[in-house]
Amino acid sequence: MDSVRTACRIAPAVAAESGLLEESQEASLTWRVTPDMICILDRDGRFVAINPAWTATLGWSREEIVGQPYLNFLHPDDVDRSNAAFETVMRGEPVLRFENRYRAKSGAFRWFSWVAVPEGDRFYCTVRDVTDDKEQAESLARKTAEGELREQFLAVLGHDLRNPLAAFSSGTRLLSEGMDDPEKQLIARQMQSSVTRMSDLIDNLMDLARVRLGDGLSLDRQTTDTLADRLIEVIEEIRLTSNRHRIESHLSIEGPVTCDVTKISQIVSNLVANAVTHGDPKTLIRFDARTRDGRLIVRVANGGERIPEKVRENLFRPFFRGVARESQQGLGLGLYIASEIAKAHDGELTVTSDDDVTEFRMSIPC
């Protein structure tokens, strides 16, 4: 109703001529300083007068607007609707909250919301620029759609893929227990290795979805005395499926550690799997985990080619795989997820590399 009252207030009681009429309005403080646009149209749809807000909003000068038909500024898709609204006001009926798009001098289009009131042969209009409101509404709609997609995505990863994978893993283990043929045992180990790799991929994708879609990594921090046992299990699982590599492990975790055991195990799995993928099979992979000065420090080192500095700078980015090899598998998420888990624990993951050894080091408070 405020817009209607404003439109009615600018209708002049006197001054029929357009020049005097415009002069009268420009003398009004409201006309000059309001951030909303005010204008007067004639029955031909031409601008008779505009207030300074039009120039501030669209960039056109007063001379470039006054005398021109409103059709000259309309978005092509809004012409028919705008003409229908103009016919309504021509019949003596007010038009309330009508929206269309006007072209600015820059070429961009702005969304306007109109209130138009007929008064004799003139139409008195107040116009609000609602472009920002439209963009915010569209942004909210996108975020809502992204939220729904996120829930669907995580549901597929967390349930629809994990359940059949778990069944496949159990079946593979049962079959391997009754096998005496070394060749069949090798095949069973390879199948179990594939299951483990698929499970790791699912974990990494779920973590990526949480980080990139806004939820962030959730931690289940607990104080535990069994972290060393869990990390030994992770190393043994990788040993079983990586016959070409020798893994040497040293653990010196003294006292309880407060952390998310599952996530820390995931870091170790990702780092050791990365060493298996990229390290020289002729050299040892060295795994070391210890507590020192109130921090848990994990190191994974392997021999092989030096990682170039430009590659090191991008190692912790998602989907970055450096120089891909034909045998290389995975999505390039392992190091990124490991780094994000370390950050979530208020720690860090770093890498050093020279001609002799490449070492990843995780340090978090414990």
C-alpha positions as a printed Julia matrix, in Angstrom:
366×3 Matrix{Float64}:
  0.0     0.0     0.0
  2.95    2.38    0.58
  3.8     2.2    -3.13
  0.2     2.94   -4.08
  0.08    5.96   -1.74
  3.39    7.21   -3.15
  2.1     6.84   -6.72
 -1.07    8.71   -5.82
  0.86   11.43   -4.0
  2.92   12.28   -7.06
 -0.21   12.78   -9.16
 -0.4    16.59   -9.54
 -3.4    18.61   -8.59
 -2.4    21.27  -11.06
 -0.04   21.79  -14.02
 -1.43   19.96  -17.02
  1.44   20.7   -19.36
  4.24   18.1   -19.31
  6.98   20.66  -18.77
  5.26   22.26  -15.8
  4.24   18.85  -14.56
  7.81   17.62  -14.53
  9.01   20.84  -12.95
  6.47   20.36  -10.18
  7.68   16.86   -9.42
 11.35   17.73   -9.49
 10.68   20.34   -6.86
  9.46   17.59   -4.54
 12.01   16.28   -2.05
 10.58   12.78   -2.34
 10.93   12.93   -6.11
 14.58   13.91   -5.88
 16.0    11.79   -3.07
 13.99    8.55   -2.93
 16.04    5.47   -3.93
 12.93    4.04   -5.62
 12.23    5.08   -9.19
  9.25    7.31   -9.9
  8.0     8.08  -13.38
  5.06    9.38  -15.37
  3.9     7.71  -18.6
  1.45    9.04  -21.19
 -1.2     7.04  -23.01
  1.29    6.19  -25.78
  3.51    4.46  -23.24
  6.17    7.15  -23.38
  8.09    8.49  -20.42
  6.94   12.0   -19.6
  9.06   12.45  -16.49
 11.5    10.42  -14.42
 13.18   11.06  -11.08
 17.0    10.85  -10.62
 16.81    7.25   -9.33
 16.25    6.08  -12.92
 19.62    7.41  -14.03
 21.32    6.0   -10.93
 19.8     2.54  -11.5
 19.99    2.12  -15.28
 22.81    4.46  -16.27
 20.76    6.17  -18.98
 20.6     9.98  -18.83
 17.29   11.77  -18.39
 17.41   12.84  -22.05
 17.88    9.22  -23.15
 14.73    8.08  -21.33
 12.2    10.93  -21.38
 10.16   10.88  -24.58
 11.01    7.23  -25.29
  8.4     4.41  -25.16
  8.88    1.86  -22.38
  9.11   -0.81  -25.1
 12.6     0.47  -25.97
 13.98   -0.76  -22.65
 12.13   -4.03  -22.14
 13.59   -7.52  -22.17
 12.19   -9.24  -25.3
 10.62  -12.01  -23.22
  8.67   -9.47  -21.15
  7.08   -7.44  -23.96
  3.74   -9.27  -24.15
  3.23   -9.33  -20.38
  4.16   -5.65  -20.07
  1.76   -4.65  -22.85
 -1.03   -6.57  -21.12
 -0.29   -4.7   -17.85
 -0.29   -1.37  -19.72
 -3.7    -2.18  -21.22
 -4.98   -2.79  -17.69
 -3.88    0.63  -16.45
 -5.25    2.17  -19.66
 -8.69    0.88  -18.61
 -8.41    2.86  -15.4
 -7.33   -0.01  -13.14
 -4.17    0.2   -11.01
 -1.4    -2.35  -11.6
  0.24   -3.67   -8.43
  3.51   -5.6    -8.03
  3.99   -6.21  -11.74
  7.53   -7.41  -12.54
  9.56   -7.13  -15.72
 13.15   -6.58  -16.83
 14.65   -3.31  -18.06
 17.86   -2.97  -20.01
 20.56   -0.85  -18.41
 23.03    1.17  -20.46
 25.67   -1.47  -19.71
 23.53   -4.07  -21.51
 22.58   -5.92  -18.34
 18.94   -6.34  -17.36
 17.47   -5.31  -14.03
 14.27   -6.73  -12.5
 11.67   -4.04  -11.68
  8.5    -4.28   -9.58
  5.86   -1.73  -10.67
  2.91   -0.01   -9.05
  1.05    2.09  -11.67
 -1.95    4.33  -10.91
 -4.01    6.05  -13.66
 -4.81    9.75  -13.29
 -6.47   11.32  -16.31
 -4.24   10.86  -19.33
 -1.2    10.13  -17.22
 -0.01    7.06  -15.35
  1.95    7.63  -12.16
  4.34    4.83  -11.28
  6.67    3.86   -8.45
  9.24    1.2    -9.32
 11.49   -0.89   -7.08
 14.68   -2.57   -8.3
 14.22   -6.18   -7.1
 17.2    -7.68   -8.94
 19.05   -8.51   -5.71
 15.91  -10.09   -4.24
 15.56  -12.26   -7.34
 19.18  -13.34   -7.19
 18.89  -14.2    -3.5
 15.76  -16.25   -4.17
 17.51  -18.1    -7.0
 20.54  -18.69   -4.8
 18.33  -20.1    -2.05
 16.6   -22.36   -4.57
 19.99  -23.6    -5.83
 21.18  -24.3    -2.29
 17.98  -26.2    -1.57
 18.44  -28.28   -4.71
 22.11  -28.86   -3.83
 21.09  -29.99   -0.36
 18.65  -32.51   -1.8
 21.29  -33.74   -4.26
 23.8   -34.05   -1.41
 21.43  -36.17    0.64
 20.71  -38.42   -2.35
 24.4   -38.7    -3.18
 25.42  -39.6     0.35
 22.54  -42.07    0.62
 23.71  -43.88   -2.52
 27.31  -43.99   -1.31
 26.52  -44.84    2.28
 23.89  -47.49    1.69
 23.26  -48.57   -1.88
 26.95  -49.15   -2.62
 28.22  -50.21    0.78
 25.71  -53.0     1.34
 26.46  -55.04   -1.81
 30.18  -54.35   -1.33
 30.02  -55.73    2.22
 28.25  -58.85    0.96
 30.86  -59.29   -1.76
 33.66  -58.89    0.8
 32.14  -61.49    3.14
 31.66  -63.93    0.29
 35.24  -63.52   -0.86
 36.59  -64.19    2.62
 34.47  -67.33    3.02
 35.59  -68.7    -0.34
 39.26  -68.01    0.36
 39.15  -69.91    3.67
 38.39  -73.21    1.91
 40.94  -72.87   -0.88
 44.08  -74.99   -1.04
 45.08  -74.08   -4.58
 47.74  -71.28   -4.4
 46.54  -69.85   -7.71
 42.96  -69.59   -6.47
 44.18  -68.08   -3.2
 46.02  -65.43   -5.22
 42.84  -64.64   -7.14
 40.89  -64.39   -3.86
 43.49  -61.97   -2.44
 43.28  -59.85   -5.55
 39.5   -59.77   -5.26
 39.74  -58.78   -1.61
 42.23  -56.07   -2.57
 39.69  -54.7    -5.05
 37.02  -54.7    -2.36
 39.32  -52.76   -0.03
 40.14  -50.26   -2.75
 36.46  -49.78   -3.6
 35.65  -49.24    0.08
 38.42  -46.63    0.32
 37.04  -44.87   -2.76
 33.59  -44.72   -1.19
 35.05  -43.29    2.03
 36.96  -40.65    0.09
 33.96  -39.7    -2.04
 31.72  -39.37    1.01
 34.27  -37.15    2.72
 34.68  -35.08   -0.44
 30.9   -34.62   -0.64
 30.74  -33.46    2.97
 33.61  -31.0     2.52
 32.58  -29.56   -0.85
 28.82  -29.5    -0.29
 29.0   -27.59    2.93
 28.72  -30.05    5.81
 32.44  -30.35    6.51
 34.15  -33.4     7.94
 32.44  -34.63   11.09
 34.74  -36.14   13.72
 33.94  -38.66   16.41
 36.74  -37.74   18.82
 37.28  -40.21   21.6
 40.07  -40.82   24.07
 41.49  -44.27   23.31
 44.34  -46.59   24.25
 43.83  -48.82   21.2
 44.9   -46.51   18.36
 48.16  -48.44   17.86
 46.25  -51.73   17.5
 43.96  -50.22   14.87
 46.86  -48.79   12.86
 48.63  -52.17   12.94
 45.47  -53.72   11.48
 45.47  -51.15    8.67
 49.1   -51.89    7.82
 48.51  -55.65    7.89
 45.54  -55.33    5.53
 47.7   -53.44    3.04
 50.55  -55.96    3.43
 48.19  -58.8     2.51
 47.19  -57.16   -0.75
 50.57  -55.65   -1.73
 52.97  -58.53   -2.18
 55.4   -56.5    -4.29
 56.15  -54.02   -1.5
 57.81  -54.48    1.88
 56.33  -52.37    4.65
 58.31  -51.74    7.82
 56.35  -50.32   10.74
 57.41  -48.73   14.04
 54.84  -47.6    16.6
 55.52  -45.81   19.87
 52.17  -44.43   20.99
 52.35  -43.86   24.72
 49.27  -43.08   26.79
 45.77  -42.33   25.56
 45.16  -40.33   22.39
 42.1   -38.18   21.74
 41.13  -38.4    18.08
 38.72  -39.93   15.6
 40.28  -43.38   15.33
 38.45  -44.25   12.1
 39.58  -41.02   10.4
 43.19  -41.36   11.56
 43.16  -44.93   10.26
 41.87  -43.56    6.97
 44.82  -41.16    6.79
 47.26  -44.01    7.37
 45.51  -46.17    4.78
 45.6   -43.36    2.21
 49.27  -42.52    2.85
 50.51  -46.12    2.77
 48.36  -46.9    -0.3
 49.88  -43.84   -1.96
 53.38  -45.13   -1.15
 52.47  -48.53   -2.62
 51.19  -46.88   -5.8
 54.09  -44.49   -6.34
 57.02  -45.97   -4.45
 59.82  -48.08   -5.86
 58.97  -51.74   -5.06
 62.68  -52.43   -4.52
 62.8   -50.12   -1.5
 61.13  -50.3     1.89
 57.99  -48.38    2.77
 58.59  -47.1     6.29
 55.64  -46.37    8.55
 56.2   -44.64   11.87
 53.61  -43.49   14.42
 54.49  -42.0    17.79
 53.41  -39.5    20.4
 55.76  -36.69   21.33
 55.3   -33.39   23.18
 51.52  -33.72   23.22
 51.19  -34.52   19.54
 50.56  -37.61   17.46
 53.04  -37.78   14.59
 52.66  -40.19   11.7
 55.3   -40.59    8.98
 55.13  -42.63    5.8
 58.28  -42.73    3.65
 59.09  -44.51    0.41
 61.85  -44.55   -2.15
 61.35  -43.75   -5.81
 61.45  -40.76   -8.09
 61.6   -37.3    -6.59
 58.28  -35.42   -6.65
 58.85  -32.15   -8.56
 58.14  -28.96   -6.63
 55.27  -27.91   -8.92
 53.6   -31.28   -8.35
 54.13  -31.07   -4.57
 52.33  -27.72   -4.53
 49.16  -29.4    -5.83
 49.32  -32.8    -4.13
 46.62  -31.93   -1.59
 44.12  -30.68   -4.15
 41.15  -32.93   -5.0
 41.38  -35.06   -8.16
 45.06  -34.2    -8.61
 47.13  -37.23   -9.57
 50.4   -35.7   -10.75
 51.82  -37.72  -13.65
 49.31  -40.51  -14.23
 50.51  -44.03  -14.91
 48.71  -46.77  -16.77
 48.61  -48.89  -13.62
 47.58  -46.03  -11.39
 44.12  -46.41   -9.91
 41.89  -44.12   -7.88
 40.39  -40.68   -8.23
 43.21  -38.58   -6.81
 41.28  -37.94   -3.59
 43.33  -39.84   -1.0
 45.87  -37.13   -0.16
 43.24  -34.39   -0.29
 40.99  -36.24    2.17
 43.99  -37.07    4.4
 44.9   -33.39    4.5
 41.31  -32.36    5.32
 41.14  -34.91    8.16
 44.39  -33.55    9.61
 43.0   -29.99    9.44
 39.77  -31.11   11.12
 41.97  -32.38   13.98
 43.66  -28.93   14.16
 46.78  -30.46   12.64
 48.52  -30.58    9.28
 49.8   -32.94    6.63
 53.05  -32.04    4.85
 55.34  -33.65    2.28
 59.06  -33.55    1.56
 60.78  -35.24   -1.37
 64.32  -35.59   -2.67
 66.22  -38.03   -4.84
 66.34  -40.64   -2.07
 63.04  -40.55   -0.22
 59.55  -39.06   -0.25
 58.01  -38.59    3.19
 54.51  -37.56    4.25
 54.19  -36.29    7.82
 50.97  -35.81    9.76
 51.0   -33.98   13.09
 47.92  -33.42   15.26
 47.44  -32.54   18.95
 46.57  -35.55   21.05
